[in-house]
Amino acid sequence: MDEHKIYHVGFAIADSQNCFCPKSNCRVSVKTLILITGKAESVIDHPQHLPGLVLPWSTDVAADHYHRFREDLAFAKQMKFTSHRFSISWSRVLPTGGADNVNKEGVQFYTDYINEVIKNGMEPMVTMLHFDQPYTLEKATGGWDSSAMIDKFVEYADFLFNTFGDKVKYWTTLNEPNMYCSYFRIITTENGAPDHSKFYQCLHNIILGHMKSYKLYEKKYRRTQKGMYVRKRTLTTTQKFPHRSTKITRKVGISALMMPAKPKTMNEEDLVAAETFLQVYVGTLLQPIVSGDYPPLVRYLVDKRDADEGLGRRRLPAFTPEEKELLSG
């Protein structure tokens, strides 16, 4: 497996020589969503502001991390975290989605934020998109159900690499696309029920958006930004490790929602059912990134269901030869 393609920075990375003790959050959970300092509505913000809609929750203020991040990060330092995973709000830095409309106040906020993370002894680990693309961009492109989102996301990734890449060494392009495509694109639907048949199209477009962003970084930024560096630190654990010299290189990955399926019994039917769930829900996202195409079992099952129902089209798109080469190369 290519270590630069897939990793989940929300978990500890540890061995006898190296230890990251991470803290993570996402923009929706902790940062204020009040439309201030040039931030535009995201697809998560918009449903909350519809007239007559009453929700049992609101993220307009949330934990107010936007105003209190310095004290929050200071607390994280006291807890001895060594890394911090957080997301950047696309609609705060590029309110309409494109690099032709930059919100300077939003960029300054994240510059200050990243500096504060480093100041408190933590490695910044940035998620580019955590379910919250700009609402106007969603309406203009059709969202991740449409291939028009791919190039817009790559443009956004390019902007982030160029703007923050001198200090950010770990990037997650998109957070848990398998969860987004199966759930969040449903709760943000405005007019009627979403088209569930586009679950696979949504994943397909995100996979290509991720890989094109990864390839962009490899081609345009790795040479100038990767800069292997050595950081010394003391690990004050019960093992009493001595000072270590740790080489860190920059990485670009994607995260997946892992929902392990455990067979009820060791009967063949239960074993097959558990494996099928894993391949459909997780393998559909990860296997193309690792090997260049969808799992054969998923291809068979989806195509068979399409034929049985007489759909006359494939719900699970096919990668072109060029795309397969891009994914597996």
C-alpha positions in Angstrom: 0.0 0.0 0.0 1.3 3.4 -0.9 1.8 5.2 2.5 1.2 8.6 0.8 -2.2 7.7 -0.4 -4.2 6.6 2.6 -3.8 7.3 6.3 -6.2 8.5 9.0 -4.5 11.2 11.1 -7.3 11.1 13.7 -5.6 8.1 15.4 -2.3 7.8 17.2 0.7 6.8 15.1 3.0 5.0 17.5 5.9 2.6 17.7 8.9 2.1 20.0 10.7 5.1 18.4 7.9 7.5 17.3 4.7 8.6 18.9 2.1 11.0 17.8 -0.6 11.6 20.5 -3.2 13.4 18.5 -6.2 15.6 19.2 -8.7 16.1 16.4 -11.8 18.2 15.6 -13.7 19.3 12.6 -15.0 22.7 11.7 -18.7 21.8 12.0 -18.2 20.5 15.5 -16.3 23.2 17.2 -15.9 26.4 15.2 -18.5 29.1 15.0 -20.4 29.1 11.8 -21.7 32.7 12.2 -21.2 34.4 8.9 -18.5 36.8 9.9 -15.2 37.9 8.5 -16.2 37.2 4.9 -17.3 33.6 5.4 -20.1 32.3 3.1 -22.7 29.7 3.8 -21.7 26.1 3.4 -24.0 23.2 2.6 -24.1 22.4 6.3 -25.0 26.0 7.3 -27.7 26.5 4.7 -30.4 24.0 5.9 -30.2 25.4 9.4 -31.2 28.9 8.1 -34.2 27.9 6.0 -37.4 29.7 7.1 -39.6 27.5 9.3 -37.1 24.8 9.8 -36.6 23.9 13.4 -33.7 21.6 14.2 -32.8 20.1 17.6 -29.3 21.4 17.1 -27.4 24.3 15.6 -23.8 24.8 14.7 -24.0 28.6 14.3 -21.8 29.0 17.4 -21.0 25.4 18.4 -18.1 25.5 20.9 -17.0 28.9 19.7 -13.6 27.6 18.9 -13.2 30.4 16.3 -12.9 32.9 19.1 -11.4 30.7 21.7 -8.9 28.6 19.8 -5.8 30.0 21.6 -7.0 28.9 25.1 -8.3 25.6 23.6 -4.9 24.8 22.1 -3.2 25.8 25.3 -5.3 23.2 27.1 -4.3 20.6 24.4 -0.7 21.4 25.1 -1.3 20.8 28.9 -2.8 17.4 27.9 0.5 16.7 26.1 -1.0 16.2 22.6 1.7 16.2 20.0 -0.4 16.6 16.9 -3.7 18.3 16.1 -6.0 17.4 13.2 -8.5 20.1 12.2 -10.4 21.1 9.0 -10.3 24.3 7.0 -13.6 25.7 6.0 -13.7 26.0 2.2 -16.4 28.7 2.4 -14.2 30.8 4.8 -11.1 31.0 2.6 -12.8 30.8 -0.8 -16.4 32.0 -0.2 -17.6 31.2 -3.8 -15.4 28.1 -4.2 -12.8 29.5 -6.6 -9.3 30.9 -6.1 -10.5 34.1 -7.9 -12.3 35.2 -4.8 -10.0 34.9 -1.8 -11.2 36.0 1.7 -8.1 37.5 3.2 -9.5 37.5 6.7 -10.3 33.8 6.5 -6.7 33.1 5.3 -5.3 35.1 8.1 -7.4 33.2 10.6 -6.0 29.9 9.5 -2.5 31.3 9.3 -2.8 32.4 13.0 -4.4 29.1 13.8 -1.6 27.0 12.3 1.0 29.1 14.0 -0.8 28.7 17.3 -0.9 24.9 16.9 2.9 24.8 16.2 3.5 27.3 19.1 1.9 24.8 21.4 4.1 22.0 20.3 1.7 20.1 18.0 2.0 19.0 14.4 -0.8 20.6 12.3 -2.7 17.9 10.3 -5.2 19.6 8.0 -8.4 18.2 6.5 -9.3 20.1 3.4 -13.0 19.2 3.2 -15.2 17.9 6.0 -18.6 17.8 4.4 -18.9 21.6 4.1 -18.3 22.9 0.6 -19.7 26.4 -0.2 -23.4 26.4 -0.8 -23.2 28.5 -3.9 -20.6 26.1 -5.4 -22.9 23.2 -4.6 -25.8 24.9 -6.4 -23.6 25.8 -9.4 -22.0 22.4 -9.9 -24.5 20.0 -8.5 -22.1 18.9 -5.8 -20.2 15.7 -5.7 -22.9 13.9 -7.7 -21.5 15.9 -10.6 -18.0 15.6 -12.1 -17.9 19.4 -12.2 -16.8 19.3 -8.6 -13.6 17.5 -9.3 -11.7 20.4 -10.9 -13.1 22.9 -8.4 -11.8 20.8 -5.5 -8.4 20.4 -7.2 -8.3 24.2 -7.5 -9.1 24.5 -3.8 -6.4 22.0 -2.9 -3.9 23.9 -5.0 -4.8 27.0 -3.1 -4.3 25.4 0.3 -1.0 23.7 -0.7 0.3 27.0 -2.0 -1.0 29.1 1.0 -0.3 26.9 4.0 2.1 24.1 2.7 5.2 25.7 4.1 4.0 24.8 7.6 1.5 21.9 7.1 3.1 18.5 6.5 0.1 16.3 6.7 -3.0 16.7 4.6 -6.3 14.8 4.4 -8.0 15.7 1.2 -11.6 14.7 2.1 -13.0 13.3 5.3 -14.8 10.0 5.2 -16.3 10.2 1.7 -18.2 6.9 2.2 -20.1 8.5 5.0 -20.6 11.8 3.2 -22.0 10.1 0.1 -24.3 7.8 2.0 -25.5 10.2 4.7 -24.6 13.9 4.6 -25.5 14.4 1.0 -29.0 13.2 2.1 -29.5 15.5 5.0 -28.4 18.6 3.0 -30.8 17.8 0.1 -33.3 20.7 -0.3 -35.9 19.6 -2.8 -37.4 16.2 -2.1 -35.5 12.9 -1.6 -32.0 12.6 -2.9 -31.2 10.2 -5.7 -29.8 7.2 -3.8 -28.6 5.7 -7.0 -25.9 8.4 -7.2 -24.1 7.1 -4.1 -21.5 5.4 -6.3 -21.2 8.4 -8.6 -20.6 10.6 -5.6 -17.8 8.3 -4.4 -16.4 8.0 -7.9 -16.0 11.8 -8.3 -14.5 12.2 -4.9 -11.9 9.4 -5.6 -10.8 11.3 -8.7 -10.8 14.6 -6.9 -8.6 13.1 -4.2 -6.2 11.5 -6.6 -5.9 14.5 -8.9 -5.1 16.6 -5.8 -2.5 14.1 -4.7 -0.9 14.1 -8.1 -0.9 17.9 -8.2 1.0 17.9 -4.9 3.5 15.4 -6.2 4.1 17.3 -9.4 4.0 20.9 -8.1 4.8 21.0 -4.4 6.6 17.9 -3.1 10.0 19.0 -4.4 9.8 22.4 -2.8 7.9 21.6 0.3 8.7 18.1 1.4 12.1 19.0 3.0 12.9 16.1 5.3 13.5 17.6 8.7 14.6 16.3 12.1 12.8 17.0 15.2 14.0 16.0 18.7 11.6 15.5 21.6 11.5 13.7 24.9 8.9 11.1 25.4 7.8 11.2 29.0 6.0 7.8 29.1 6.4 4.9 31.4 8.8 3.3 29.0 11.1 6.3 29.5 12.3 6.5 25.9 15.4 8.6 25.4 15.6 11.6 23.1 14.8 10.5 19.5 15.6 12.0 16.2 12.5 11.6 14.1 12.4 12.1 10.3 9.1 13.4 9.1 8.1 13.7 5.4 5.0 15.4 4.1 2.1 13.3 3.2 -1.3 13.6 1.4 -4.0 11.1 2.2 -7.7 10.5 2.5 -9.7 9.2 5.5 -12.4 6.5 5.4 -15.2 5.7 7.8 -14.3 2.2 9.0 -17.3 0.1 10.2 -16.0 -3.4 10.7 -18.6 -6.1 10.0 -18.3 -9.1 12.3 -19.9 -12.3 11.2 -22.5 -13.6 13.6 -21.2 -17.1 13.3 -18.4 -18.9 11.4 -20.9 -20.2 8.9 -20.0 -19.5 5.3 -23.1 -17.4 4.7 -22.2 -15.1 7.6 -18.6 -14.8 6.6 -19.6 -13.9 3.1 -22.1 -11.3 4.3 -19.5 -9.6 6.6 -16.9 -9.5 3.8 -19.4 -8.2 1.3 -20.4 -5.3 3.6 -16.7 -4.4 4.1 -16.0 -4.4 0.4 -19.1 -2.4 -0.5 -18.8 0.2 2.2 -15.1 0.6 2.6 -13.5 -1.2 -0.3 -15.4 0.8 -2.9 -13.6 3.9 -1.6 -10.1 2.5 -0.8 -9.4 -0.2 -3.4 -9.4 2.2 -6.4 -6.9 4.4 -4.5 -4.7 1.5 -3.8 -4.9 -0.7 -6.9 -6.7 1.5 -9.5 -10.2 0.0 -9.7 -13.2 -1.1 -7.7 -13.3 -4.5 -6.0 -14.5 -7.2 -8.4 -17.1 -8.3 -5.9 -18.6 -4.8 -5.8 -18.6 -4.5 -9.6 -20.4 -7.8 -9.9 -23.0 -7.1 -7.3 -23.9 -3.6 -8.4 -24.0 -4.5 -12.1 -26.1 -7.6 -11.4 -28.6 -5.5 -9.4 -28.7 -2.9 -12.1 -29.5 -5.6 -14.7 -32.0 -7.3 -12.5 -33.9 -4.1 -12.0 -33.6 -3.2 -15.7 -32.0 0.2 -15.0 -30.2 0.3 -18.4 -27.2 2.1 -16.9 -24.4 1.4 -14.5 -24.8 3.0 -11.1 -21.1 2.2 -10.4 -19.1 4.2 -13.0 -16.1 2.7 -14.7 -12.7 4.3 -14.6 -11.1 5.1 -18.0 -7.7 3.5 -18.7 -6.1 6.9 -18.1 -7.9 7.2 -14.7 -6.8 3.7 -13.7 -3.2 4.6 -14.6 -3.5 7.8 -12.6 -4.9 5.9 -9.6 -2.4 3.1 -9.6 0.7 5.0 -10.6 
